Amino acid sequence: MQFKRFFVAAVLSLAAVGLFAGCSSEPLSGQELLADVARNADDPAVRLSAAEQLDEQHRAVAQEVFADLAIHAFHANVKQRAVRRLTDPALLAKVAKTANDSDVSRAALQKLAEVAEAEAAVPSAGK
């Protein structure tokens, strides 16, 4: 776990000096770089760690990454951690429906029920 945090910190440091700016003349911001790592890193645990550090502006990216990892990651702990981080009902339903791991499907269904219950408990502004 410490290595993954070190790796992400090192990548962010390199981004700060513009080494991962790609073809662009502008260096990527820390959040943009984290989003790129979350989408494209080879190691699912690194993708998960990067997605967990994304801010609210990058919430959609993080949720997509969590759903993808819950469905496709090899290690059960990465899948379970990704499901726990999911809050988007549509993505939770997708995971519940398409995951080949029954534990992941069950966890997604349980989380979907929790999200629905929490949303039902919040009074709507129009009432």
N, C-alpha and C positions, 0 to 999 in steps of 0.2 A: 504494500500500500504506500509506504514512504517513497519507494522508487517511482511509482506512478505520479505522485505529487511532485517529486523532483523533476521528472520528465516534463510534465506540463509546465512547471515553473521555468525550466530551461528553454522550452519552446517559446514561452511568452517573453523571456528575456531576449531571445534572438529576434523575435518579432519587433521588439521595442527598438532595435537598431536597424530594422528593415531587411534582415536577411531572408525572411520568409514572405516578402512582399510579392513574390512571383514576378510576373511580367509588368505589374503595375509599378509606377514610379512612387506611389504613396505606400508607406508601410501599413500593414493591417493593424487595427486596434486590437487590444487584448481580447475583447469579446468576439470580434470577427475571427480571430485566430482560433479561439476556443471552439467556435461554431464549426470552423473548417476541420479541426482535429476531431470533433465529435462526429462529424459526417464521414470522414475519410481515413482515419487511422486504421491500421491493420489489426491492432490489438483491441478486442472488444472491451477489456477492462479500462484501457486508456480512453476509448470513446465514451464510456460510461462516466468516468471521472471528469472528462472535459464537459460533457453535457450537464452534469450536476453543478458545475460552476458557472453556467450561463445565467445571465440576468433576465429580468422579466421581458425585456425587449426581444430576447431570443428564445422565449418560451416555446414557440411553435417548433423551432428546430430541436430543442431539447426533447419535447414530447415525441416527435417523429423518431429521434434516435432511441429513446427509451422503448418505444414500440418495436422498432426494428431489432434491437438487442433482445427483447423479451421473446421474440419469435425465432430469431436466427442464431443467437449466441450458443456456443458449445457448452460452456460451464453453467451449471445450475445456479450457482451463487450470483453470477452476472445477470442471468434471466430474472431471478427473484428480486434482486435489487432494482432492476429496471422496472419491473411491474410495480413495486412499491412507490417508485417515483412518478408513475403515470397518474395523471388526473383528468385527461381528456376522455370523456365518455365514448366518443366514436373510436378512438384508438384502443381503449380498453376492450370494447366490444370486438374490434378486429383481432386483438391478441387472443381473446377468449375463443374466438371462432377458428383462428388459423394456426395457433401454436400446436406443435406436435407433442409437446410435453404436457401431460394431463395436470401436473402440479401447477404449471404456469397458467394453463387455462382456468383452473379452479381459483388461483390467486387473482387473476384478472376479473373473473366474475364476482368474487368477493369484494374487490376494490371498486368495481363498477357499482355494486349495491351500496357501498359506503359513500361514494361520490353522489349517487342519486339521493340518498338519505340526507346528506349534508346540504345539497341544493334545495331539497324540499323543506328543510328547516329554516332556510333563509327567506324571510318575507319579501315578496316582490314589491317593487317601488310603486306599481300601479294600483295596489289594493289599499 
